[in-house]
């Protein structure tokens, strides 16, 4: 499957916005992109308190939030995109503090890219 550009962009923006909510000018958000022939990983790390238990327990469900005024759709959207195209969304606590959201997506084969062109 070829990556839907608008959905991918929105998913990454959602992850970055979540990380920014837990960051300050002294604790920036780190975004790392890694690629192998099989997959692409986009990792977003903040330096806040880590993932709340409720968020981990309900990953993939809509309307789960711990943010006042939040609607709980950012992680849900990223999770749904990943699952739809054969990837995954992973939540980890960072060594030394903070939360990591890792969007892992399969790389399209040459045949898939030619078919969608």
C-alpha positions, 0 to 999 in steps of 0.5 A: 500500500502506498502511504496516503500523504495527507493522512500521514502528515496529519498523524505526525502533526498529531503526535508532535502536538501531543509532545508539545503539550508536555514540553517547555522551551527548556525541554524540546520535542525530538523528532527522529525518522529512520528507514530500512528497506522494509519500514519507516519509523517516525519517532516523536519524543517529549521530555514530560512525565511519560505516558499515563496508564489510561492512554496506554491501556486504551491505545486505539480507542477514540476519545481517550484523553487526559488533557483538559479540553482535549478530545482524544482523537490525535493518537486514535487517528495515528493508530488507525492510519498505522493499522490500516496500512499494515503498520503500528503505533508504539508508545514507550517511556523514554530513558531518563523521562518523557514519552515516545510515540513511534509510528512504524509504517511499511515501505511500499514495494516498487510494484505497489508504487507503479500500480498507484502512479 
